[in-house]
Amino acid sequence: MSQLSEQQCEACSWDAPHVSNSEIETLTQDIPGWSLVERNGIKQLERVFKFRNFKQALAFTNRVGEIAEEAGHHPALLTEWGKVTVTWWSHEMKGLHKNDFILAARTDKVADESH
């Protein structure tokens, strides 16, 4: 598990600096399994987590919701039977901030604890 999940999130606003391409390259090494996607010109981090049933997927969704609330930073969560798709990006700044990578790492930690 990377140390990224232990880092503190920074307060960020619409004018916060986006992570650079070289920072993205470095940070994604700490969150294997996550994909960099672009929707409507906005870079996002996305990963699908698999579970044995809906109950486990829902419990995972709720735990990710808890870490999101703690950080004051919220992902898109799609909960389906046996899987959850988690998408992190900084809504106000319309792109990626280091916080998104930190919370992706924390999401991986929650997934490890869930299995």
N, C-alpha and C positions, 0 to 999 in steps of 0.2 A: 504494500500500500504506500502510495506516495505521501510526502510531507505536505503536499498541496492542500489536502483536506484540513490540515491543522492551521493554515494561515487565516488571518482575519480578513473579512470583507471590508472594503473601504466604502464610505458614503459616496455615491455617484449620482450625477445629475445629467441632464440632456447634453451638457457641453463637456462632459468628462472625456478624456482621450480614449479612443478605441485602442485595442491591442494592435500592435503592428503585425505584419506578416511573419517577421522573424520571431516575435513573441508567441504567436499562434503556433508556429512550428515547434518551439521549445515546450510550451505548455501542453500541447496535445500528446507529447511523449509521456506525460504523467497521467493521462486518462485514456489508456488504450480501450478500444471498443466504442468510443464516441466518434461520430462523424461530423464533419464540418459541412453544413448545408447552407444554401442561400435561398431565401424566399423573399420575393418582392425587393430584391437588392439588399436584404438584411442578412448578414452572416449569423448563423445560429449553431449551437452544439446539440446533437441529438443522439439518443441511444434507445434501443428497445431492450427491455428486460423481460425475460420469460419466467413464468411460474406454472405450477401444476394445476391451478384452478383460479376461479375468480376471487375467492376469499383471500388468497395469498396476494394476488395482484392488488386488491383493494387495500389490504393492510400496508403494503409497500407504498401505494399512492398516499395514504394518510401519513405515513412516516416522512415521506419526501415533503409533504405539505407542512409538517412540523418544522423541518429544518429550513424551509423557505420562510416561514413566519418568523423564526428566530433571527434570520438574516435580513428580513424585510425585503426580500428579493424573490420573485415568484416565477416558476417555469410554466410552460404549457404541459399539461398531463393528460394523456389519453389512456384511460383504463378500459381494457377489454378482457374477455375470458382468456386467462393464461398469459397475458402480457400487458406491459405498461410502456408507452412511449413517452420519454421525458425530453423536453426541448428547453434549453436555457439560452437566453439572450437578454440584453439590457434594453427593455422596452423604450424607456425615455430617450436613450441615446441612439436607438435604432441600430444596434450592432453588438459587438462583443467587448466586454470589459473583463479584467482579470477575475472579478467576482464570479463570472459565469463558469470559469474553469475551476475555481475553488469549490463552487457548489456542485459542479459535475463530479468532482472528486469525493465530496461528501455523499453524493447520491450513490456512488460506487460502494462507499463504506456501508451505507444503509442496505444495499443489495447483498453485500457479503454477510451482513448480520441476519438477513432475511432467509438465507438458504441454509 
